Amino acid sequence: MTRRELLELGVTLVLVAAAALCHYALGDVTAFVVTAFALAALARVVGHATEQLGSRLGSGGAGVVQSALGNLPELFIALFALNKGLVAVVQAALVGSILANSILVLGIAFVAGGLRHGTQHFDSGRARLTSTLLLLAAATMVVPSLAHAFQTPAAAHSEALSLICAGVLLVVFVVTVPLFLRSTGDEEHTAPRWSTATTAVVLGGAGLLAALTSDWFVSALTPAIHTLHMSEEFAGLVIVAIAGNAVENVVGVQLAARNRPDFAISVILNSSLQIALALTPVIVFASLFFGTHLTLVFPTLLALVLLIGAILGALIVDDGESTWHEGVVLVGFYVVIAASFWWGT
């Protein structure tokens, strides 16, 4: 590690310790702010480790592994929230996590890369495959919501239908994982600075600390909701989702700014895809062990924005190139979605 990387790691550990202190001693808006900074610092550390991993595994494999580690906080957040009966928050956070990556983070990455390097080109076939799978997964996720909205006979069996959809999503995930372990075509082949052991320890440790810090962040969220007068739906869709995806938020934008669009797209879209294909069904099945069962019957507006977001994401990566103008459109669309949930559903 370089001296700067060691310094950043030390600062991150201090912020995590401060977040823990605020969580156990304060539990108010101060804890909310400090844990948010700790998450951002952890995201930067994971970003450095992911680049080292990419030098060995290629962008495809590194993107899958990094996305999996980045999604750990969301798993812990969802399980703790379900244990408290906060089903609406969990549903909004799952949809918000997909939208935060495939719309907001992708848009910011397009802006960062486009302003510094002009039009960026990436493997359109790979991006098209990922975005198409995400669109199909989103369509599967909203079927129980549509059945409920249109009062079909399946509406009376929403829990069973949700379990069927979750099972299908998991099978698709298992089948498609090998497709994303291949490297992309124009990645940089630079020699890694860290040893394999160091990279694994940093990634694993940062993922675990991100999970713990995210839990502290959610605990501080309740007083922040009352203090800032935001709705629970907005908190789940935007605040919790962005906090849980802090790793991808930073890493994807960093990679685009460094003119590595293939790696950036792999990290950003793989995260959304893993949330839809793996994290969501795992949480649906895990909820069976809690008093409150989670179904895929989302509020109608939540289901619609999920589907529209997946369609927009698929269209915008289809040509294999990105511009900062497209990024502005994506970010603007995300702002509109977030505003529509500020007052609740």
Secondary structure by P-SEA (a helix, b strand, c coil): ccaaaaaaaaaaaaaaaaaaaaaaccccaaaaaaaaaaaaaaaaaaaaaaaaaaacccaaaaaaaaaaaaaaaaaaaaaaaaaacaaaaaaaaaaaaaaaaccaaaaaaaaaaaacccccccaaaaaaaaaaaaaaaaaaaaaaaaaaaaccccccaaaaaaaaaaaaaaaaaaaccccccccccccccccccccaaaaaaaaaaaaaaaaaaaaaaaaaaaaaaaaacccaaaaaacaaaaaaacccccaaaaaaaacaaaaaaaaaaaaaaaaaccaaaaaaaaaccccccccccccaaaaaaaaaaaaaaaaaaccccccaaaaaaaaaaaaaaaaaacccc
